[in-house]
Amino acid sequence: MLLDHYRKNLRAVVGAAAAPYGYTLAIWAAGAALVSVHGIPTALSAITFVGGAVLGFAVVGALAYGGVPGESDLERGHPLVWGSLHFFSVGISLGAVTLVAYFIKGFIVWPLGGFLVTSIYLLVVGAESTTSYIWEHGGDE
């Protein structure tokens, strides 16, 4: 009985932490990749990295909702564990920012890096979650 209660709460915690966990991995690693190539950013560069990330989130949010929504909703109440591992979303977003770090020079790399890591992460994590849903439900609607 106590173990069942614990597992139920653990599932809730893991489900709630899934998106922030994956995004933390992606954004931290992308910043580290940019720093490894371009060095420590200036304060303005760091601010533009955040600005790029905010813009990426806004663009993907507008794409997801067909505009600016008044409120959000989840398609289902809990994320599936396999769709929450974020192998592809973290890997692809980090890979894109790393390529940009090596091929784009100058100030623009910081806002571009923030934009890319956020928008690619969100787009791919949506695909991971959808794939996980399809596997669990066998493609039935």
DRENBANU-894517 format. One record per atom (N, C-alpha, C, O): atom name; x, y, z; residue in three letters; residue number from 1. Coordinates in pm, whole numbers. Example, Ala and Ser with C-alpha at 12.3 -4.5 7.8 and 13.67 -1.06 7.14 Angstrom:
<atoms>
ATOM   site       px       py       pz   code   pos
ATOM      N     1319     -569      780    ALA     1
ATOM     CA     1230     -450      780    ALA     1
ATOM      C     1320     -330      780    ALA     1
ATOM      O     1424     -332      846    ALA     1
ATOM      N     1285     -225      708    SER     2
ATOM     CA     1367     -106      714    SER     2
ATOM      C     1290        3      787    SER     2
ATOM      O     1341      114      804    SER     2
</atoms>
This chain:
<atoms>
ATOM   site       px       py       pz   code   pos
ATOM      N       82     -119        0    MET     1
ATOM     CA        0        0        0    MET     1
ATOM      C       87      126        0    MET     1
ATOM      O       66      216      -82    MET     1
ATOM      N      182      133       89    LEU     2
ATOM     CA      272      248       95    LEU     2
ATOM      C      357      256      -31    LEU     2
ATOM      O      380      365      -84    LEU     2
ATOM      N      404      141      -81    LEU     3
ATOM     CA      483      138     -204    LEU     3
ATOM      C      400      186     -324    LEU     3
ATOM      O      452      259     -408    LEU     3
ATOM      N      274      148     -332    ASP     4
ATOM     CA      187      194     -440    ASP     4
ATOM      C      168      346     -435    ASP     4
ATOM      O      171      413     -538    ASP     4
ATOM      N      148      397     -314    HIS     5
ATOM     CA      133      542     -298    HIS     5
ATOM      C      262      614     -340    HIS     5
ATOM      O      258      716     -408    HIS     5
ATOM      N      375      559     -297    TYR     6
ATOM     CA      504      617     -334    TYR     6
ATOM      C      523      617     -485    TYR     6
ATOM      O      562      718     -543    TYR     6
ATOM      N      495      504     -551    ARG     7
ATOM     CA      513      495     -696    ARG     7
ATOM      C      422      591     -769    ARG     7
ATOM      O      463      651     -869    ARG     7
ATOM      N      299      608     -722    LYS     8
ATOM     CA      206      703     -784    LYS     8
ATOM      C      262      845     -775    LYS     8
ATOM      O      260      919     -873    LYS     8
ATOM      N      311      882     -658    ASN     9
ATOM     CA      371     1015     -642    ASN     9
ATOM      C      500     1029     -720    ASN     9
ATOM      O      529     1136     -774    ASN     9
ATOM      N      579      923     -726    LEU    10
ATOM     CA      703      927     -804    LEU    10
ATOM      C      673      948     -952    LEU    10
ATOM      O      742     1024    -1019    LEU    10
ATOM      N      570      880    -1004    ARG    11
ATOM     CA      529      901    -1144    ARG    11
ATOM      C      489     1046    -1167    ARG    11
ATOM      O      522     1104    -1271    ARG    11
ATOM      N      418     1105    -1072    ALA    12
ATOM     CA      378     1245    -1087    ALA    12
ATOM      C      500     1337    -1089    ALA    12
ATOM      O      505     1431    -1169    ALA    12
ATOM      N      597     1311    -1004    VAL    13
ATOM     CA      717     1394     -998    VAL    13
ATOM      C      799     1378    -1126    VAL    13
ATOM      O      845     1478    -1182    VAL    13
ATOM      N      817     1255    -1172    VAL    14
ATOM     CA      894     1231    -1295    VAL    14
ATOM      C      823     1296    -1414    VAL    14
ATOM      O      887     1358    -1498    VAL    14
ATOM      N      691     1282    -1420    GLY    15
ATOM     CA      615     1343    -1529    GLY    15
ATOM      C      627     1494    -1528    GLY    15
ATOM      O      643     1556    -1634    GLY    15
ATOM      N      619     1554    -1411    ALA    16
ATOM     CA      628     1701    -1400    ALA    16
ATOM      C      769     1750    -1431    ALA    16
ATOM      O      786     1862    -1480    ALA    16
ATOM      N      869     1669    -1402    ALA    17
ATOM     CA     1008     1710    -1422    ALA    17
ATOM      C     1059     1682    -1563    ALA    17
ATOM      O     1166     1731    -1600    ALA    17
ATOM      N      986     1606    -1642    ALA    18
ATOM     CA     1036     1561    -1772    ALA    18
ATOM      C     1076     1676    -1864    ALA    18
ATOM      O     1189     1677    -1914    ALA    18
ATOM      N      989     1770    -1887    ALA    19
ATOM     CA     1021     1880    -1979    ALA    19
ATOM      C     1132     1971    -1924    ALA    19
ATOM      O     1225     2003    -1998    ALA    19
ATOM      N     1125     2014    -1798    PRO    20
ATOM     CA     1235     2097    -1748    PRO    20
ATOM      C     1369     2023    -1746    PRO    20
ATOM      O     1474     2084    -1768    PRO    20
ATOM      N     1366     1894    -1721    TYR    21
ATOM     CA     1488     1814    -1721    TYR    21
ATOM      C     1554     1816    -1859    TYR    21
ATOM      O     1673     1846    -1871    TYR    21
ATOM      N     1478     1784    -1960    GLY    22
ATOM     CA     1533     1781    -2096    GLY    22
ATOM      C     1579     1917    -2142    GLY    22
ATOM      O     1685     1929    -2202    GLY    22
ATOM      N     1501     2020    -2114    TYR    23
ATOM     CA     1539     2154    -2157    TYR    23
ATOM      C     1663     2203    -2082    TYR    23
ATOM      O     1747     2271    -2141    TYR    23
ATOM      N     1675     2168    -1956    THR    24
ATOM     CA     1795     2205    -1880    THR    24
ATOM      C     1919     2142    -1943    THR    24
ATOM      O     2022     2208    -1957    THR    24
ATOM      N     1909     2016    -1979    LEU    25
ATOM     CA     2022     1951    -2045    LEU    25
ATOM      C     2058     2022    -2175    LEU    25
ATOM      O     2175     2048    -2203    LEU    25
ATOM      N     1957     2052    -2254    ALA    26
ATOM     CA     1981     2114    -2385    ALA    26
ATOM      C     2039     2255    -2371    ALA    26
ATOM      O     2137     2287    -2437    ALA    26
ATOM      N     1980     2338    -2287    ILE    27
ATOM     CA     2023     2477    -2280    ILE    27
ATOM      C     2160     2489    -2215    ILE    27
ATOM      O     2242     2569    -2258    ILE    27
ATOM      N     2186     2410    -2113    TRP    28
ATOM     CA     2316     2415    -2047    TRP    28
ATOM      C     2425     2368    -2142    TRP    28
ATOM      O     2529     2434    -2156    TRP    28
ATOM      N     2403     2255    -2208    ALA    29
ATOM     CA     2504     2202    -2299    ALA    29
ATOM      C     2527     2294    -2418    ALA    29
ATOM      O     2640     2308    -2465    ALA    29
ATOM      N     2421     2357    -2467    ALA    30
ATOM     CA     2436     2451    -2580    ALA    30
ATOM      C     2519     2572    -2537    ALA    30
ATOM      O     2608     2615    -2611    ALA    30
ATOM      N     2492     2626    -2420    GLY    31
ATOM     CA     2573     2737    -2369    GLY    31
ATOM      C     2717     2696    -2353    GLY    31
ATOM      O     2808     2772    -2388    GLY    31
ATOM      N     2741     2577    -2300    ALA    32
ATOM     CA     2878     2528    -2282    ALA    32
ATOM      C     2948     2511    -2418    ALA    32
ATOM      O     3066     2542    -2431    ALA    32
ATOM      N     2874     2462    -2518    ALA    33
ATOM     CA     2934     2446    -2651    ALA    33
ATOM      C     2973     2581    -2709    ALA    33
ATOM      O     3081     2595    -2767    ALA    33
ATOM      N     2887     2681    -2693    LEU    34
ATOM     CA     2920     2815    -2742    LEU    34
ATOM      C     3041     2872    -2669    LEU    34
ATOM      O     3129     2932    -2731    LEU    34
ATOM      N     3046     2855    -2539    VAL    35
ATOM     CA     3160     2906    -2460    VAL    35
ATOM      C     3288     2836    -2500    VAL    35
ATOM      O     3394     2899    -2506    VAL    35
ATOM      N     3281     2705    -2528    SER    36
ATOM     CA     3403     2633    -2564    SER    36
ATOM      C     3463     2683    -2694    SER    36
ATOM      O     3584     2676    -2713    SER    36
ATOM      N     3380     2734    -2783    VAL    37
ATOM     CA     3429     2784    -2912    VAL    37
ATOM      C     3457     2934    -2907    VAL    37
ATOM      O     3557     2980    -2963    VAL    37
ATOM      N     3371     3011    -2841    HIS    38
ATOM     CA     3379     3157    -2846    HIS    38
ATOM      C     3427     3222    -2717    HIS    38
ATOM      O     3446     3343    -2712    HIS    38
ATOM      N     3447     3143    -2613    GLY    39
ATOM     CA     3492     3198    -2486    GLY    39
ATOM      C     3375     3251    -2404    GLY    39
ATOM      O     3259     3242    -2445    GLY    39
ATOM      N     3408     3305    -2288    ILE    40
ATOM     CA     3306     3359    -2198    ILE    40
ATOM      C     3236     3476    -2267    ILE    40
ATOM      O     3301     3567    -2317    ILE    40
ATOM      N     3102     3473    -2268    PRO    41
ATOM     CA     3031     3582    -2335    PRO    41
ATOM      C     3034     3710    -2251    PRO    41
ATOM      O     3049     3705    -2129    PRO    41
ATOM      N     3019     3821    -2318    THR    42
ATOM     CA     2999     3946    -2247    THR    42
ATOM      C     2858     3943    -2186    THR    42
ATOM      O     2777     3857    -2220    THR    42
ATOM      N     2831     4037    -2098    ALA    43
ATOM     CA     2697     4044    -2040    ALA    43
ATOM      C     2592     4062    -2149    ALA    43
ATOM      O     2487     3999    -2144    ALA    43
ATOM      N     2620     4147    -2247    LEU    44
ATOM     CA     2525     4169    -2356    LEU    44
ATOM      C     2506     4042    -2438    LEU    44
ATOM      O     2393     4012    -2478    LEU    44
ATOM      N     2612     3968    -2464    SER    45
ATOM     CA     2601     3843    -2538    SER    45
ATOM      C     2514     3743    -2462    SER    45
ATOM      O     2431     3675    -2522    SER    45
ATOM      N     2533     3733    -2330    ALA    46
ATOM     CA     2453     3642    -2249    ALA    46
ATOM      C     2305     3682    -2252    ALA    46
ATOM      O     2217     3596    -2261    ALA    46
ATOM      N     2280     3812    -2246    ILE    47
ATOM     CA     2142     3860    -2252    ILE    47
ATOM      C     2079     3826    -2387    ILE    47
ATOM      O     1962     3788    -2393    ILE    47
ATOM      N     2155     3839    -2494    THR    48
ATOM     CA     2098     3807    -2626    THR    48
ATOM      C     2078     3657    -2643    THR    48
ATOM      O     1988     3615    -2715    THR    48
ATOM      N     2160     3575    -2576    PHE    49
ATOM     CA     2138     3430    -2576    PHE    49
ATOM      C     2002     3401    -2514    PHE    49
ATOM      O     1923     3323    -2569    PHE    49
ATOM      N     1974     3462    -2401    VAL    50
ATOM     CA     1844     3446    -2335    VAL    50
ATOM      C     1733     3501    -2425    VAL    50
ATOM      O     1627     3438    -2438    VAL    50
ATOM      N     1755     3617    -2486    GLY    51
ATOM     CA     1656     3674    -2577    GLY    51
ATOM      C     1626     3582    -2694    GLY    51
ATOM      O     1511     3567    -2733    GLY    51
ATOM      N     1730     3520    -2749    GLY    52
ATOM     CA     1709     3423    -2857    GLY    52
ATOM      C     1627     3304    -2811    GLY    52
ATOM      O     1542     3254    -2884    GLY    52
ATOM      N     1655     3258    -2687    ALA    53
ATOM     CA     1579     3146    -2632    ALA    53
ATOM      C     1432     3183    -2613    ALA    53
ATOM      O     1343     3104    -2644    ALA    53
ATOM      N     1407     3302    -2562    VAL    54
ATOM     CA     1269     3349    -2543    VAL    54
ATOM      C     1199     3360    -2678    VAL    54
ATOM      O     1083     3320    -2690    VAL    54
ATOM      N     1266     3413    -2777    LEU    55
ATOM     CA     1208     3424    -2910    LEU    55
ATOM      C     1177     3286    -2968    LEU    55
ATOM      O     1072     3266    -3027    LEU    55
ATOM      N     1269     3190    -2950    GLY    56
ATOM     CA     1245     3053    -2997    GLY    56
ATOM      C     1122     2993    -2932    GLY    56
ATOM      O     1042     2927    -2998    GLY    56
ATOM      N     1108     3015    -2801    PHE    57
ATOM     CA      992     2963    -2729    PHE    57
ATOM      C      864     3028    -2781    PHE    57
ATOM      O      763     2960    -2801    PHE    57
ATOM      N      867     3158    -2804    ALA    58
ATOM     CA      750     3230    -2854    ALA    58
ATOM      C      711     3182    -2994    ALA    58
ATOM      O      592     3164    -3022    ALA    58
ATOM      N      809     3162    -3080    VAL    59
ATOM     CA      780     3118    -3217    VAL    59
ATOM      C      717     2980    -3217    VAL    59
ATOM      O      617     2956    -3284    VAL    59
ATOM      N      777     2887    -3142    VAL    60
ATOM     CA      723     2752    -3139    VAL    60
ATOM      C      586     2751    -3068    VAL    60
ATOM      O      497     2677    -3109    VAL    60
ATOM      N      570     2831    -2964    GLY    61
ATOM     CA      439     2842    -2898    GLY    61
ATOM      C      332     2893    -2991    GLY    61
ATOM      O      221     2840    -2993    GLY    61
ATOM      N      365     2994    -3069    ALA    62
ATOM     CA      269     3048    -3166    ALA    62
ATOM      C      237     2944    -3273    ALA    62
ATOM      O      122     2934    -3317    ALA    62
ATOM      N      337     2868    -3315    LEU    63
ATOM     CA      317     2761    -3412    LEU    63
ATOM      C      225     2653    -3354    LEU    63
ATOM      O      135     2604    -3422    LEU    63
ATOM      N      249     2617    -3228    ALA    64
ATOM     CA      170     2511    -3164    ALA    64
ATOM      C       25     2550    -3145    ALA    64
ATOM      O      -65     2467    -3158    ALA    64
ATOM      N        1     2676    -3112    TYR    65
ATOM     CA     -134     2722    -3082    TYR    65
ATOM      C     -201     2798    -3196    TYR    65
ATOM      O     -317     2837    -3185    TYR    65
ATOM      N     -129     2818    -3305    GLY    66
ATOM     CA     -185     2893    -3416    GLY    66
ATOM      C     -199     3041    -3384    GLY    66
ATOM      O     -284     3109    -3442    GLY    66
ATOM      N     -120     3091    -3295    GLY    67
ATOM     CA     -125     3230    -3251    GLY    67
ATOM      C      -84     3237    -3106    GLY    67
ATOM      O      -20     3146    -3054    GLY    67
ATOM      N     -119     3345    -3040    VAL    68
ATOM     CA      -86     3362    -2899    VAL    68
ATOM      C     -207     3318    -2817    VAL    68
ATOM      O     -311     3383    -2820    VAL    68
ATOM      N     -193     3206    -2743    PRO    69
ATOM     CA     -308     3153    -2668    PRO    69
ATOM      C     -333     3229    -2539    PRO    69
ATOM      O     -242     3290    -2482    PRO    69
ATOM      N     -457     3226    -2493    GLY    70
ATOM     CA     -491     3284    -2365    GLY    70
ATOM      C     -459     3190    -2251    GLY    70
ATOM      O     -430     3234    -2140    GLY    70
ATOM      N     -466     3060    -2278    GLU    71
ATOM     CA     -434     2960    -2176    GLU    71
ATOM      C     -381     2836    -2246    GLU    71
ATOM      O     -407     2813    -2364    GLU    71
ATOM      N     -307     2754    -2171    SER    72
ATOM     CA     -249     2634    -2231    SER    72
ATOM      C     -327     2511    -2187    SER    72
ATOM      O     -399     2514    -2087    SER    72
ATOM      N     -312     2405    -2263    ASP    73
ATOM     CA     -371     2278    -2224    ASP    73
ATOM      C     -277     2167    -2268    ASP    73
ATOM      O     -199     2183    -2361    ASP    73
ATOM      N     -287     2054    -2201    LEU    74
ATOM     CA     -207     1938    -2236    LEU    74
ATOM      C     -295     1839    -2308    LEU    74
ATOM      O     -410     1818    -2272    LEU    74
ATOM      N     -238     1776    -2412    GLU    75
ATOM     CA     -317     1677    -2486    GLU    75
ATOM      C     -352     1559    -2396    GLU    75
ATOM      O     -461     1503    -2406    GLU    75
ATOM      N     -260     1523    -2309    ARG    76
ATOM     CA     -287     1416    -2215    ARG    76
ATOM      C     -229     1458    -2081    ARG    76
ATOM      O     -144     1546    -2073    ARG    76
ATOM      N     -276     1396    -1977    GLY    77
ATOM     CA     -242     1440    -1843    GLY    77
ATOM      C     -103     1405    -1796    GLY    77
ATOM      O      -54     1467    -1702    GLY    77
ATOM      N      -38     1307    -1857    HIS    78
ATOM     CA       95     1269    -1810    HIS    78
ATOM      C      184     1235    -1928    HIS    78
ATOM      O      141     1169    -2022    HIS    78
ATOM      N      309     1280    -1922    PRO    79
ATOM     CA      401     1243    -2030    PRO    79
ATOM      C      442     1096    -2015    PRO    79
ATOM      O      450     1044    -1903    PRO    79
ATOM      N      466     1031    -2123    LEU    80
ATOM     CA      511      894    -2120    LEU    80
ATOM      C      661      891    -2094    LEU    80
ATOM      O      735      974    -2146    LEU    80
ATOM      N      704      796    -2013    VAL    81
ATOM     CA      844      793    -1972    VAL    81
ATOM      C      938      785    -2092    VAL    81
ATOM      O     1035      859    -2097    VAL    81
ATOM      N      911      698    -2187    TRP    82
ATOM     CA     1004      683    -2300    TRP    82
ATOM      C     1009      809    -2385    TRP    82
ATOM      O     1113      841    -2443    TRP    82
ATOM      N      899      880    -2392    GLY    83
ATOM     CA      898     1005    -2465    GLY    83
ATOM      C      960     1119    -2387    GLY    83
ATOM      O      977     1229    -2440    GLY    83
ATOM      N      995     1094    -2262    SER    84
ATOM     CA     1051     1197    -2176    SER    84
ATOM      C     1201     1183    -2157    SER    84
ATOM      O     1260     1259    -2080    SER    84
ATOM      N     1264     1090    -2224    LEU    85
ATOM     CA     1408     1073    -2208    LEU    85
ATOM      C     1488     1177    -2285    LEU    85
ATOM      O     1603     1205    -2249    LEU    85
ATOM      N     1430     1233    -2388    HIS    86
ATOM     CA     1487     1346    -2461    HIS    86
ATOM      C     1620     1316    -2532    HIS    86
ATOM      O     1703     1405    -2547    HIS    86
ATOM      N     1640     1192    -2575    PHE    87
ATOM     CA     1763     1160    -2645    PHE    87
ATOM      C     1779     1246    -2771    PHE    87
ATOM      O     1883     1309    -2791    PHE    87
ATOM      N     1677     1248    -2853    PHE    88
ATOM     CA     1686     1318    -2980    PHE    88
ATOM      C     1673     1469    -2963    PHE    88
ATOM      O     1747     1545    -3026    PHE    88
ATOM      N     1581     1514    -2878    SER    89
ATOM     CA     1560     1658    -2863    SER    89
ATOM      C     1683     1728    -2808    SER    89
ATOM      O     1721     1835    -2855    SER    89
ATOM      N     1746     1669    -2708    VAL    90
ATOM     CA     1870     1728    -2653    VAL    90
ATOM      C     1983     1713    -2754    VAL    90
ATOM      O     2057     1808    -2779    VAL    90
ATOM      N     1997     1595    -2812    GLY    91
ATOM     CA     2107     1570    -2904    GLY    91
ATOM      C     2103     1655    -3030    GLY    91
ATOM      O     2204     1711    -3071    GLY    91
ATOM      N     1986     1665    -3090    ILE    92
ATOM     CA     1974     1742    -3214    ILE    92
ATOM      C     1990     1892    -3188    ILE    92
ATOM      O     2058     1961    -3264    ILE    92
ATOM      N     1928     1942    -3080    SER    93
ATOM     CA     1942     2085    -3051    SER    93
ATOM      C     2086     2120    -3014    SER    93
ATOM      O     2137     2223    -3057    SER    93
ATOM      N     2151     2035    -2937    LEU    94
ATOM     CA     2292     2058    -2903    LEU    94
ATOM      C     2380     2049    -3028    LEU    94
ATOM      O     2471     2130    -3045    LEU    94
ATOM      N     2354     1952    -3113    GLY    95
ATOM     CA     2431     1939    -3237    GLY    95
ATOM      C     2418     2062    -3325    GLY    95
ATOM      O     2517     2108    -3383    GLY    95
ATOM      N     2297     2114    -3336    ALA    96
ATOM     CA     2275     2233    -3419    ALA    96
ATOM      C     2352     2353    -3364    ALA    96
ATOM      O     2415     2427    -3439    ALA    96
ATOM      N     2346     2374    -3233    VAL    97
ATOM     CA     2416     2488    -3173    VAL    97
ATOM      C     2567     2470    -3184    VAL    97
ATOM      O     2639     2567    -3206    VAL    97
ATOM      N     2615     2348    -3169    THR    98
ATOM     CA     2759     2323    -3182    THR    98
ATOM      C     2805     2354    -3324    THR    98
ATOM      O     2910     2416    -3342    THR    98
ATOM      N     2728     2312    -3425    LEU    99
ATOM     CA     2763     2346    -3564    LEU    99
ATOM      C     2764     2497    -3585    LEU    99
ATOM      O     2856     2551    -3647    LEU    99
ATOM      N     2663     2564    -3534    VAL   100
ATOM     CA     2656     2710    -3545    VAL   100
ATOM      C     2777     2774    -3477    VAL   100
ATOM      O     2834     2870    -3528    VAL   100
ATOM      N     2816     2720    -3362    ALA   101
ATOM     CA     2930     2775    -3288    ALA   101
ATOM      C     3058     2770    -3371    ALA   101
ATOM      O     3140     2861    -3365    ALA   101
ATOM      N     3074     2664    -3449    TYR   102
ATOM     CA     3195     2651    -3531    TYR   102
ATOM      C     3189     2728    -3662    TYR   102
ATOM      O     3293     2768    -3715    TYR   102
ATOM      N     3070     2749    -3717    PHE   103
ATOM     CA     3060     2810    -3849    PHE   103
ATOM      C     3015     2955    -3850    PHE   103
ATOM      O     3033     3024    -3951    PHE   103
ATOM      N     2957     3003    -3743    ILE   104
ATOM     CA     2912     3142    -3736    ILE   104
ATOM      C     3002     3216    -3639    ILE   104
ATOM      O     3024     3171    -3526    ILE   104
ATOM      N     3054     3327    -3681    LYS   105
ATOM     CA     3144     3406    -3597    LYS   105
ATOM      C     3076     3537    -3559    LYS   105
ATOM      O     2987     3585    -3629    LYS   105
ATOM      N     3118     3593    -3449    GLY   106
ATOM     CA     3071     3724    -3409    GLY   106
ATOM      C     2955     3719    -3311    GLY   106
ATOM      O     2913     3612    -3265    GLY   106
ATOM      N     2906     3835    -3283    PHE   107
ATOM     CA     2803     3857    -3181    PHE   107
ATOM      C     2675     3778    -3208    PHE   107
ATOM      O     2611     3732    -3113    PHE   107
ATOM      N     2636     3763    -3333    ILE   108
ATOM     CA     2509     3700    -3370    ILE   108
ATOM      C     2498     3555    -3322    ILE   108
ATOM      O     2388     3502    -3308    ILE   108
ATOM      N     2613     3490    -3296    VAL   109
ATOM     CA     2611     3350    -3254    VAL   109
ATOM      C     2536     3331    -3122    VAL   109
ATOM      O     2478     3225    -3099    VAL   109
ATOM      N     2537     3432    -3035    TRP   110
ATOM     CA     2472     3417    -2905    TRP   110
ATOM      C     2319     3417    -2914    TRP   110
ATOM      O     2258     3321    -2866    TRP   110
ATOM      N     2255     3516    -2973    PRO   111
ATOM     CA     2109     3506    -2983    PRO   111
ATOM      C     2065     3391    -3074    PRO   111
ATOM      O     1962     3329    -3050    PRO   111
ATOM      N     2142     3365    -3178    LEU   112
ATOM     CA     2109     3254    -3268    LEU   112
ATOM      C     2118     3121    -3194    LEU   112
ATOM      O     2032     3034    -3213    LEU   112
ATOM      N     2220     3104    -3111    GLY   113
ATOM     CA     2234     2981    -3033    GLY   113
ATOM      C     2117     2961    -2938    GLY   113
ATOM      O     2063     2851    -2929    GLY   113
ATOM      N     2076     3067    -2868    GLY   114
ATOM     CA     1961     3057    -2778    GLY   114
ATOM      C     1834     3024    -2852    GLY   114
ATOM      O     1754     2941    -2806    GLY   114
ATOM      N     1814     3088    -2967    PHE   115
ATOM     CA     1695     3061    -3048    PHE   115
ATOM      C     1693     2916    -3097    PHE   115
ATOM      O     1591     2848    -3086    PHE   115
ATOM      N     1806     2870    -3150    LEU   116
ATOM     CA     1811     2736    -3206    LEU   116
ATOM      C     1791     2627    -3101    LEU   116
ATOM      O     1713     2534    -3121    LEU   116
ATOM      N     1862     2639    -2988    VAL   117
ATOM     CA     1851     2533    -2888    VAL   117
ATOM      C     1708     2524    -2837    VAL   117
ATOM      O     1658     2413    -2815    VAL   117
ATOM      N     1642     2636    -2817    THR   118
ATOM     CA     1506     2634    -2764    THR   118
ATOM      C     1406     2584    -2867    THR   118
ATOM      O     1327     2494    -2838    THR   118
ATOM      N     1408     2641    -2986    SER   119
ATOM     CA     1308     2604    -3086    SER   119
ATOM      C     1327     2459    -3132    SER   119
ATOM      O     1229     2386    -3147    SER   119
ATOM      N     1450     2418    -3155    ILE   120
ATOM     CA     1472     2279    -3199    ILE   120
ATOM      C     1436     2182    -3088    ILE   120
ATOM      O     1373     2080    -3114    ILE   120
ATOM      N     1476     2213    -2965    TYR   121
ATOM     CA     1441     2126    -2852    TYR   121
ATOM      C     1290     2106    -2844    TYR   121
ATOM      O     1242     1993    -2836    TYR   121
ATOM      N     1214     2215    -2847    LEU   122
ATOM     CA     1068     2205    -2833    LEU   122
ATOM      C     1005     2129    -2949    LEU   122
ATOM      O      917     2046    -2928    LEU   122
ATOM      N     1049     2157    -3071    LEU   123
ATOM     CA      992     2089    -3187    LEU   123
ATOM      C     1020     1939    -3184    LEU   123
ATOM      O      932     1858    -3214    LEU   123
ATOM      N     1142     1902    -3146    VAL   124
ATOM     CA     1178     1760    -3145    VAL   124
ATOM      C     1116     1688    -3025    VAL   124
ATOM      O     1076     1572    -3037    VAL   124
ATOM      N     1109     1755    -2909    VAL   125
ATOM     CA     1047     1690    -2793    VAL   125
ATOM      C      898     1663    -2821    VAL   125
ATOM      O      843     1564    -2773    VAL   125
ATOM      N      834     1750    -2897    GLY   126
ATOM     CA      696     1724    -2938    GLY   126
ATOM      C      687     1598    -3023    GLY   126
ATOM      O      594     1519    -3008    GLY   126
ATOM      N      783     1580    -3114    ALA   127
ATOM     CA      786     1460    -3197    ALA   127
ATOM      C      815     1335    -3113    ALA   127
ATOM      O      756     1229    -3135    ALA   127
ATOM      N      907     1347    -3017    GLU   128
ATOM     CA      937     1233    -2929    GLU   128
ATOM      C      814     1192    -2850    GLU   128
ATOM      O      784     1073    -2838    GLU   128
ATOM      N      745     1289    -2797    SER   129
ATOM     CA      625     1261    -2717    SER   129
ATOM      C      516     1198    -2803    SER   129
ATOM      O      447     1106    -2759    SER   129
ATOM      N      500     1249    -2925    THR   130
ATOM     CA      400     1193    -3017    THR   130
ATOM      C      434     1050    -3054    THR   130
ATOM      O      346      964    -3058    THR   130
ATOM      N      561     1024    -3082    THR   131
ATOM     CA      605      888    -3116    THR   131
ATOM      C      580      793    -2999    THR   131
ATOM      O      534      681    -3019    THR   131
ATOM      N      612      839    -2879    SER   132
ATOM     CA      587      757    -2760    SER   132
ATOM      C      439      727    -2744    SER   132
ATOM      O      401      615    -2708    SER   132
ATOM      N      357      825    -2769    TYR   133
ATOM     CA      210      809    -2760    TYR   133
ATOM      C      163      704    -2862    TYR   133
ATOM      O       81      618    -2830    TYR   133
ATOM      N      214      714    -2984    ILE   134
ATOM     CA      176      620    -3089    ILE   134
ATOM      C      218      479    -3052    ILE   134
ATOM      O      141      384    -3071    ILE   134
ATOM      N      340      464    -2998    TRP   135
ATOM     CA      386      330    -2958    TRP   135
ATOM      C      299      273    -2848    TRP   135
ATOM      O      267      155    -2849    TRP   135
ATOM      N      260      357    -2752    GLU   136
ATOM     CA      179      309    -2641    GLU   136
ATOM      C       38      271    -2686    GLU   136
ATOM      O      -20      174    -2637    GLU   136
ATOM      N      -17      348    -2779    HIS   137
ATOM     CA     -156      328    -2820    HIS   137
ATOM      C     -170      258    -2955    HIS   137
ATOM      O     -282      241    -3004    HIS   137
ATOM      N      -61      217    -3014    GLY   138
ATOM     CA      -66      145    -3140    GLY   138
ATOM      C     -121      226    -3255    GLY   138
ATOM      O     -172      168    -3351    GLY   138
ATOM      N     -112      358    -3250    GLY   139
ATOM     CA     -161      443    -3356    GLY   139
ATOM      C     -311      463    -3357    GLY   139
ATOM      O     -365      526    -3448    GLY   139
ATOM      N     -379      408    -3256    ASP   140
ATOM     CA     -525      426    -3248    ASP   140
ATOM      C     -558      565    -3201    ASP   140
ATOM      O     -491      618    -3113    ASP   140
ATOM      N     -660      624    -3258    GLU   141
ATOM     CA     -706      758    -3216    GLU   141
ATOM      C     -827      743    -3132    GLU   141
ATOM      O     -882      843    -3085    GLU   141
</atoms>
